[in-house]
Amino acid sequence: MHILLPATNKTWNTTTTTSYAYQLHTADTMESVPAEVLLEISKLACTDCGYTGCSLSRTSRRLRTISRSTRFQSVAISGTSKQLTAFLSCYKKERRISEESPHPYKPVVKHLFFAAASGGEAINDWVGERKTPAERAQAEQEYNDDLATLFSIVAGDLQTLCLVQPRGRSLRRDIELAAKSITPEKFPVLRELYSYGRNPFACAIPNTSFFPLLTHLRVTAFPARYGLKGEDLAAWAVHAPHVTHLCVSAIPWEISQDLEDIA
């Protein structure tokens, strides 16, 4: 829209002015929003594996500070040793910053997707820099240590967890958590769990409930020819005694009596 100014015959672009005024008004409005409200907005928005959290941190210093505690709320890790090491380094650094902040906060991971590396990604991850058997063994040990560290740090706040072991990963680097890194209080608030592949908690302490609040469980046994056995379901029943929603995929041709009873 253009307005003709009297005595000057010049026009004034009200669209540009209105847009600029709107931007100023929006900025003032955001600065006046209580920090508690912006924090709740950040919690609802930061659920896309970090993209929104990074964007919010670039908006303003105030919003960067407020949204900092929600930046790691939703995390996806491909499973390569380099990415796992990099994430742990970044997350530990953020925890140190939070402890030294004038207004301490706790960065937490509430939703975690973890997929073991496969195909060329896995080959490059293991063979690219370490070629001798001794170096590969050391790399696997370092990876297992990092994985145990990851769960020891994030398990207490996890609400949803998805573990994926692609085809062929049973030969090397399954997501198997050492019994020493798993204790009954490790997953106190986990409500949803999806496990694709071998049971990652098979080596955990038997006859112990690790998921006291778990209600949604989806299990896909792989390779499918091995299927899901009755003792597997019995183990899950002990680990997660309050499951109300169960999905079992890749059932073998011969269905066990335990599955028949559940069906």
C-alpha positions, 0 to 999 in steps of 0.5 A: 500500500502506498500513501501520497504525501501532501505538498511533496507528491512523494509516496510512502510504502506503508507495507515496509514500515508496517513490517518493520514495526511488526518485527520490533513489536515481535522482538519486544513481545518475546523479551517480555515473555516470562522465562518459565513460559519460554522454557515450556515452549522450548520443551515442546519444540525441541523434539526433532533431534536437535534442529529446533534447539540449535535454531532457538540458540541463535535467536537471541541471547536470552532465548539461548540461555533459557532453551539451553536445558532442553537442547539435548531433549531429543537425540538420535545417534547413528552408532559409529564410534566417532559420533558416539565419542563426539556426542559424549564430549559435547554433552559432558561439556554442556553438563560442566557449563550448567554446573558453573552457571550462575543459574544452574540447570540440568541438561537431560536426554528424554528421547533417544534413538540409537542405531548400530552402524551398518554397511559401509558406515560400519566398515569405515568406522572400524577399518579406516584408521585401525587395521591390526586385530589388537587395535580393533579389539581396543576400539571395540572396548572403547566403544563398549565403554562409551556406550556404557557411559552414555546410558549411565548418564542419560538413562535416569531421565529417558522417557522413550528409547529406540534401539536398532541393530541392523542386519548383520550386526550380531557378528560385531558390536551388538548393543549389549550393555554390561551388567555392571552398568545396569542397575534397577534404578537406571530407567526409573521414568522410561515409558516407551521402548522399541528394540529391533534385533537381539535383546540388548538387555539379555546380559543384564541382571536376571529377575530384576525390574529395570523399567518400573514405569514402562507401559509400551514395548515393541520387540522385533526379533532379528534374524527372524529365523531365530524368532522370539522364544518363550524365555525371551518374553518371560525375561521382558515380563520380569524387566518390565512388569507393568507393560500395557501395550505390547507389539511383537514382530518377526514371529517365526513360523512355529509360534510358541505356546507363550505367544499363543497365550498372549494372543 
